[in-house]
Amino acid sequence: MTEFTVPKVFAPLWKEKARYRGTFGGRGSGKSHNFATMMVIRASKQKGFRAICVREVQRSLKESALRLIADTIERLRLGSEFDVQSTQIKTPGNGLITFSGMQDHTAESIKSLENINVAWAEESSNLSSRSLELLRPTIRAPGSEIWFSWNPRNASDAVDQFLRGEVVPENAVVVKANYNDNQFFPSELEEERLFDEKHNVERYAHIWLGEYEPRIIGAIFDRTTIHTNRRSDPPKMTRIVVAIDPAISEGGDEHGIIVCGIGEDQRGYVLDDVSRHGSPKQWAEQAIAVYDHWEADAIVIEVNQGGDMVKHTLESVRPGCRILEVRATRGKHVRAEPISALYQLDRISHCGTFTKLENQLCQMTAAGYQGDDNSPDRVDALVWGFTELFPKMNRQKPRVDHRDQTVGSWMA
């Protein structure tokens, strides 16, 4: 095995006995690399070691720590002792490291984790109270531990309340680590950090110093509500639309392309965000692809800037697809307020995590959009989609259906 150096900031996590081990802080601190190294070393020394790496929502194994742990095994030259497979890693002595999303589990299914030695909760700021309550009593093998790594968002997040709140477990070791604690901090990241320090002042402390997310004054959406209602999978859907907010020019803003729907429970669901830059043909092909994938009922397009060209672009890719053409007559924030009310009423859930969309949502205020990017194209598309799905939330005004030429309701 190759020798390795434990950064001083993480030393307590290696030396002290604890049921809970946590490390929080900003980007480039080495939090995940530290836990990956701890896990590989434990597995190499403890025959039959069993571990699980969990996230709140894991849509694919590409989002898991599997690749990081596999790279760590190679870095430590322990490849001959482990069997890295496509979905799991076999450890010495018939042990196993697996990867899972907490929202895939129920109170019954999670019992399968009872013999786990270590559970590592990645990106723990996304962990819900429900998931934390399921995980803690389930990991019960003698000497078992639960690890948490996260960049803090809000003091109200479950992991912060548990490990940094007024009453914390006595058998917990928690350290804060930032880029300046990482002796291996790469020069490429230093360039990014210096850029943000100068040009992204408002979010610099959160991104690089592990401070809580800045809250935009007057924001009409908030992360706590989005996170509380987040789901792993949607129920059976009764209606699905692909909503598009096309950019004016190819090289400027993104084309907002959001898939949303109504479930049998009459709640709204954000199903996908495939927003992108590119030519009209490229965004149209992207929109048609998700239209087919989700078997959507219609495509909703905003035509203030592009007029008939938007419809014609879509029809050149898929003749005869159902297109609902809408036109904005009010400001972005005014159109968004009825949809924000649905969020506050717990009527909308995100099926997965859509970071860029959620960042834009939380920068929408009663006075307008406060983000650094030119336009909240993802939010605009989402608003068009849910306004179509919840027409009674808005004032009535015609919109045009270009498949059957019927006229329905649309907001002012």
C-alpha positions as CSV (number, residue, x, y, z in Angstrom):
1,M,0.0,0.0,0.0
2,T,1.2,3.5,-0.9
3,E,1.9,5.8,2.1
4,F,-0.5,8.7,2.5
5,T,-0.7,11.9,4.5
6,V,-3.8,12.8,6.5
7,P,-4.3,16.6,6.4
8,K,-4.2,18.0,9.9
9,V,-7.7,19.3,9.8
10,F,-9.1,15.7,9.4
11,A,-6.9,14.1,12.1
12,P,-9.7,14.0,14.7
13,L,-11.8,12.0,12.3
14,W,-9.1,9.3,12.2
15,K,-8.0,9.3,15.8
16,E,-11.0,9.7,18.0
17,K,-13.7,7.0,18.6
18,A,-17.1,8.2,17.5
19,R,-20.5,6.9,16.4
20,Y,-20.9,10.0,14.1
21,R,-18.2,11.6,12.0
22,G,-18.8,14.7,10.1
23,T,-16.9,17.2,8.0
24,F,-18.4,20.3,6.5
25,G,-17.0,23.3,4.5
26,G,-16.4,24.8,1.1
27,R,-15.3,23.5,-2.2
28,G,-11.8,22.0,-2.6
29,S,-11.3,21.1,1.0
30,G,-10.8,17.4,0.4
31,K,-13.8,16.3,2.5
32,S,-14.9,13.6,0.1
33,H,-11.4,12.4,-0.6
34,N,-10.8,12.1,3.1
35,F,-13.8,9.8,3.7
36,A,-13.0,7.8,0.6
37,T,-9.5,7.2,1.9
38,M,-10.8,6.3,5.4
39,M,-13.3,3.8,3.8
40,V,-10.7,2.1,1.7
41,I,-8.2,1.8,4.6
42,R,-10.9,0.4,6.9
43,A,-11.9,-2.1,4.3
44,S,-8.4,-3.2,3.6
45,K,-7.8,-3.9,7.4
46,Q,-11.2,-5.2,8.4
47,K,-12.0,-8.4,6.6
48,G,-15.6,-8.6,5.6
49,F,-16.1,-4.8,5.9
50,R,-19.5,-3.7,4.8
51,A,-20.4,-0.1,3.9
52,I,-23.0,1.9,2.0
53,C,-22.7,5.3,0.5
54,V,-26.0,7.1,0.4
55,R,-27.4,10.3,-1.0
56,E,-30.9,11.7,-0.5
57,V,-31.7,11.2,-4.2
58,Q,-29.4,9.2,-6.5
59,R,-30.6,9.1,-10.0
60,S,-27.6,7.2,-11.4
61,L,-24.4,5.7,-10.2
62,K,-22.6,8.5,-11.9
63,E,-23.8,10.7,-9.0
64,S,-22.3,8.3,-6.4
65,A,-18.9,8.0,-4.7
66,L,-18.2,4.8,-6.6
67,R,-15.7,6.4,-9.0
68,L,-14.0,8.3,-6.2
69,I,-13.5,5.2,-4.1
70,A,-12.3,3.2,-7.1
71,D,-9.7,5.9,-7.8
72,T,-8.7,5.9,-4.2
73,I,-8.1,2.2,-4.3
74,E,-5.8,2.6,-7.3
75,R,-4.0,5.6,-5.8
76,L,-3.2,3.5,-2.7
77,R,-2.2,0.6,-4.9
78,L,-4.7,-1.7,-3.3
79,G,-6.3,-2.8,-6.6
80,S,-5.4,-6.5,-6.1
81,E,-7.4,-6.6,-2.8
82,F,-10.6,-5.1,-4.2
83,D,-13.0,-6.0,-7.0
84,V,-14.5,-2.8,-8.4
85,Q,-17.7,-3.7,-10.3
86,S,-20.1,-1.5,-12.2
87,T,-22.6,-1.1,-9.3
88,Q,-20.6,-2.1,-6.2
89,I,-17.1,-2.8,-4.8
90,K,-16.2,-6.1,-3.3
91,T,-13.8,-5.7,-0.4
92,P,-11.3,-8.2,1.2
93,G,-12.9,-11.1,3.1
94,N,-16.2,-11.1,1.2
95,G,-17.1,-7.6,2.2
96,L,-19.1,-5.1,0.1
97,I,-19.5,-1.4,-0.5
98,T,-22.8,-0.4,-2.1
99,F,-24.4,2.9,-3.2
100,S,-28.0,4.0,-2.8
101,G,-30.5,6.9,-2.6
102,M,-32.3,7.3,0.7
103,Q,-35.6,8.1,-1.0
104,D,-35.5,4.7,-2.6
105,H,-35.9,3.2,0.8
106,T,-39.0,2.6,3.1
107,A,-39.0,1.8,6.8
108,E,-39.2,-1.9,5.7
109,S,-36.6,-1.9,2.9
110,I,-34.0,-0.1,4.9
111,K,-33.8,-3.0,7.4
112,S,-31.5,-4.6,4.9
113,L,-28.7,-2.2,6.1
114,E,-28.7,-3.5,9.6
115,N,-25.3,-5.3,9.3
116,I,-23.5,-2.3,7.7
117,N,-20.3,-1.2,9.4
118,V,-20.2,2.3,8.0
119,A,-22.8,4.4,6.2
120,W,-21.4,7.5,4.5
121,A,-24.0,10.2,3.7
122,E,-22.6,12.3,0.8
123,E,-23.8,15.8,0.2
124,S,-25.6,15.6,3.5
125,S,-27.1,19.1,3.2
126,N,-29.7,17.4,0.9
127,L,-30.5,14.8,3.5
128,S,-34.2,15.1,4.7
129,S,-35.3,14.6,8.3
130,R,-37.1,11.5,7.2
131,S,-34.0,10.0,5.7
132,L,-31.9,10.8,8.8
133,E,-34.5,9.3,11.0
134,L,-34.6,6.1,8.9
135,L,-30.8,5.8,8.7
136,R,-29.7,6.4,12.3
137,P,-31.4,3.5,14.1
138,T,-30.9,1.2,11.1
139,I,-27.1,1.3,11.2
140,R,-26.9,-0.9,14.4
141,A,-24.1,-3.4,14.0
142,P,-21.6,-3.4,16.9
143,G,-19.1,-0.5,16.5
144,S,-21.0,0.8,13.4
145,E,-20.6,4.4,12.4
146,I,-22.3,7.0,10.2
147,W,-20.3,9.6,8.3
148,F,-21.5,12.9,6.9
149,S,-19.9,15.3,4.4
150,W,-21.5,18.5,3.3
151,N,-21.3,22.1,2.2
152,P,-23.9,23.9,4.5
153,R,-26.9,25.6,2.9
154,N,-29.3,26.5,5.8
155,A,-29.2,26.1,9.5
156,S,-32.5,24.4,9.2
157,D,-31.1,21.5,7.1
158,A,-31.5,18.2,9.0
159,V,-27.7,17.4,9.2
160,D,-26.9,20.9,10.5
161,Q,-29.6,20.7,13.2
162,F,-28.4,17.2,14.1
163,L,-24.6,17.9,14.2
164,R,-24.4,21.7,14.6
165,G,-27.6,22.5,16.4
166,E,-28.2,23.5,20.1
167,V,-28.2,19.8,21.2
168,V,-25.7,17.5,19.4
169,P,-24.8,13.8,20.1
170,E,-22.0,13.4,22.6
171,N,-20.5,10.6,20.5
172,A,-19.9,12.8,17.4
173,V,-16.7,14.3,16.0
174,V,-17.3,17.1,13.5
175,V,-14.7,19.3,11.8
176,K,-14.8,22.2,9.4
177,A,-12.5,22.1,6.4
178,N,-11.9,24.6,3.7
179,Y,-9.6,25.0,0.7
180,N,-6.8,26.5,2.9
181,D,-6.8,23.3,4.9
182,N,-6.0,21.2,1.9
183,Q,-2.3,21.0,1.2
184,F,-3.1,19.4,-2.2
185,F,-5.5,22.2,-3.3
186,P,-4.9,22.3,-7.1
187,S,-3.9,25.5,-8.9
188,E,-6.8,25.1,-11.3
189,L,-9.2,25.5,-8.3
190,E,-7.2,28.4,-7.0
191,E,-7.9,30.2,-10.2
192,E,-11.6,29.5,-9.8
193,R,-11.6,30.6,-6.2
194,L,-9.8,33.9,-7.0
195,F,-12.3,34.6,-9.7
196,D,-15.3,34.0,-7.4
197,E,-13.6,36.1,-4.7
198,K,-13.6,39.0,-7.1
199,H,-16.7,38.5,-9.2
200,N,-19.0,36.4,-7.2
201,V,-18.8,38.2,-3.8
202,E,-22.3,37.4,-2.6
203,R,-21.9,33.6,-2.9
204,Y,-18.1,33.3,-2.3
205,A,-18.4,32.6,1.4
206,H,-20.9,29.7,0.8
207,I,-19.0,28.2,-2.1
208,W,-15.4,28.4,-0.7
209,L,-15.7,29.0,3.1
210,G,-18.6,26.7,4.0
211,E,-20.9,29.4,5.2
212,Y,-24.7,29.2,4.8
213,E,-26.3,30.1,1.5
214,P,-27.0,33.8,1.2
215,R,-30.7,34.5,1.2
216,I,-31.9,37.0,-1.4
217,I,-34.0,39.7,0.3
218,G,-37.6,39.4,-1.0
219,A,-37.1,36.0,-2.6
220,I,-40.4,34.4,-3.5
221,F,-39.0,30.8,-3.6
222,D,-36.8,29.2,-0.9
223,R,-34.6,26.2,-0.7
224,T,-36.2,24.8,2.5
225,T,-39.6,24.4,0.9
226,I,-38.0,23.0,-2.3
227,H,-36.0,20.5,-0.3
228,T,-38.8,19.5,2.1
229,N,-41.0,18.5,-0.9
230,R,-38.3,16.8,-2.9
231,R,-39.1,13.3,-4.2
232,S,-37.1,10.5,-5.7
233,D,-39.8,9.3,-8.1
234,P,-43.1,10.8,-9.3
235,P,-46.5,9.0,-8.9
236,K,-48.4,8.1,-12.0
237,M,-48.8,11.2,-14.0
238,T,-52.1,12.4,-15.5
239,R,-50.6,15.1,-17.7
240,I,-47.0,16.1,-18.7
241,V,-45.8,19.1,-20.7
242,V,-42.5,20.3,-22.0
243,A,-42.2,24.0,-21.4
244,I,-39.7,26.1,-23.4
245,D,-38.4,29.6,-23.0
246,P,-36.2,30.2,-26.1
247,A,-33.3,32.6,-25.9
248,I,-33.2,35.6,-28.3
249,S,-29.8,34.8,-29.6
250,E,-27.7,31.6,-29.9
251,G,-24.7,32.8,-28.0
252,G,-26.4,34.6,-25.1
253,D,-28.9,33.2,-22.6
254,E,-29.8,29.6,-22.3
255,H,-32.9,28.1,-23.8
256,G,-35.0,27.0,-20.8
257,I,-36.5,23.5,-21.3
258,I,-38.3,22.1,-18.3
259,V,-40.5,19.0,-18.1
260,C,-43.3,19.2,-15.5
261,G,-46.5,17.4,-14.9
262,I,-49.5,16.7,-12.7
263,G,-49.7,13.5,-10.7
264,E,-52.8,11.4,-9.8
265,D,-52.5,13.2,-6.4
266,Q,-53.2,16.5,-8.1
267,R,-49.7,17.8,-7.1
268,G,-47.2,19.3,-9.6
269,Y,-43.8,17.6,-10.3
270,V,-40.7,18.9,-11.9
271,L,-39.5,15.9,-13.9
272,D,-36.5,17.1,-15.9
273,D,-34.4,20.1,-16.8
274,V,-32.6,19.9,-20.1
275,S,-32.0,23.6,-20.7
276,R,-29.1,24.4,-22.9
277,H,-27.2,26.8,-25.1
278,G,-27.2,26.2,-28.9
279,S,-28.9,26.8,-32.2
280,P,-32.7,26.7,-32.7
281,K,-32.4,23.3,-34.3
282,Q,-30.4,22.0,-31.3
283,W,-32.9,23.2,-28.6
284,A,-35.8,22.0,-30.7
285,E,-34.2,18.5,-31.0
286,Q,-33.6,18.5,-27.3
287,A,-37.2,19.4,-26.6
288,I,-38.6,16.8,-28.9
289,A,-36.3,14.2,-27.4
290,V,-37.7,14.8,-23.8
291,Y,-41.2,15.1,-25.3
292,D,-40.9,11.5,-26.6
293,H,-39.0,10.2,-23.5
294,W,-41.7,11.4,-21.1
295,E,-44.6,10.8,-23.5
296,A,-45.7,14.4,-22.9
297,D,-49.1,15.7,-23.9
298,A,-47.9,19.0,-25.3
299,I,-45.0,21.5,-25.7
300,V,-45.6,24.9,-24.2
301,I,-43.7,27.7,-25.9
302,E,-43.3,31.4,-25.2
303,V,-43.3,33.4,-28.4
304,N,-42.8,37.0,-27.4
305,Q,-39.4,37.2,-29.1
306,G,-39.4,34.4,-31.7
307,G,-43.0,34.6,-32.9
308,D,-43.9,31.9,-35.5
309,M,-40.3,31.0,-35.9
310,V,-40.4,29.1,-32.5
311,K,-43.3,27.0,-33.7
312,H,-41.9,26.4,-37.1
313,T,-38.5,25.3,-35.6
314,L,-40.3,22.6,-33.5
315,E,-42.4,21.5,-36.4
316,S,-39.4,21.1,-38.7
317,V,-38.1,18.5,-36.2
318,R,-41.5,16.9,-35.5
319,P,-44.4,17.8,-37.7
320,G,-47.7,17.5,-36.0
321,C,-46.6,17.7,-32.4
322,R,-49.0,19.4,-30.1
323,I,-47.8,23.0,-29.5
324,L,-49.4,25.4,-27.0
325,E,-48.3,28.9,-27.9
326,V,-48.3,31.6,-25.2
327,R,-47.4,35.2,-25.0
328,A,-46.2,37.1,-21.9
329,T,-47.9,40.4,-21.0
330,R,-46.6,40.8,-17.5
331,G,-43.2,40.9,-15.9
332,K,-41.3,37.7,-15.0
333,H,-41.7,38.0,-11.3
334,V,-45.4,38.8,-11.5
335,R,-45.9,35.7,-13.6
336,A,-43.9,33.6,-11.1
337,E,-45.7,34.7,-8.0
338,P,-48.8,32.3,-8.4
339,I,-46.4,29.4,-9.0
340,S,-44.3,30.4,-5.9
341,A,-47.6,30.2,-4.0
342,L,-48.0,26.6,-5.1
343,Y,-44.6,25.8,-3.7
344,Q,-45.5,27.4,-0.4
345,L,-48.7,25.4,-0.3
346,D,-46.5,22.2,-0.7
347,R,-48.2,21.5,-4.1
348,I,-45.0,21.1,-6.1
349,S,-42.2,18.6,-5.8
350,H,-38.8,18.3,-7.6
351,C,-38.1,14.7,-8.6
352,G,-34.4,14.9,-8.1
353,T,-32.1,17.9,-7.6
354,F,-31.9,20.5,-10.3
355,T,-29.2,22.8,-9.1
356,K,-29.2,25.5,-11.8
357,L,-33.0,25.7,-11.8
358,E,-33.2,25.9,-8.0
359,N,-30.5,28.6,-7.9
360,Q,-32.5,30.7,-10.3
361,L,-35.8,30.1,-8.4
362,C,-34.2,31.3,-5.2
363,Q,-33.0,34.5,-6.9
364,M,-36.5,35.5,-8.0
365,T,-37.9,38.3,-5.9
366,A,-41.0,40.5,-5.7
367,A,-38.9,43.2,-7.4
368,G,-37.5,41.0,-10.2
369,Y,-34.8,38.6,-10.8
370,Q,-31.6,39.1,-8.8
371,G,-29.3,36.6,-10.4
372,D,-26.0,37.2,-12.1
373,D,-27.0,35.6,-15.3
374,N,-28.9,37.7,-17.8
375,S,-32.3,36.0,-17.6
376,P,-33.9,33.2,-15.5
377,D,-34.7,31.1,-18.6
378,R,-35.2,27.9,-16.6
379,V,-37.6,29.6,-14.2
380,D,-39.5,31.2,-17.1
381,A,-40.0,27.8,-18.7
382,L,-41.1,26.3,-15.4
383,V,-43.6,29.1,-14.8
384,W,-45.1,28.6,-18.3
385,G,-45.4,24.8,-17.7
386,F,-47.1,25.0,-14.3
387,T,-49.3,27.9,-15.4
388,E,-50.6,25.6,-18.1
389,L,-51.1,22.7,-15.6
390,F,-52.7,24.9,-12.9
391,P,-54.8,27.4,-15.0
392,K,-57.1,28.3,-12.1
393,M,-54.1,29.9,-10.3
394,N,-54.0,32.6,-12.9
395,R,-56.2,35.1,-14.7
396,Q,-57.9,33.7,-17.8
397,K,-56.7,34.6,-21.3
398,P,-56.6,32.6,-24.5
399,R,-53.7,30.6,-25.7
400,V,-53.4,28.9,-29.0
401,D,-53.2,25.1,-29.5
402,H,-51.4,24.5,-32.8
403,R,-52.4,20.9,-33.1
404,D,-56.2,21.0,-32.9
405,Q,-56.7,24.8,-33.1
406,T,-58.8,24.9,-29.9
407,V,-58.7,27.8,-27.6
408,G,-58.2,27.3,-23.8
409,S,-57.2,29.4,-20.9
410,W,-54.0,31.2,-20.3
411,M,-52.8,33.7,-17.7
412,A,-52.6,37.4,-18.5
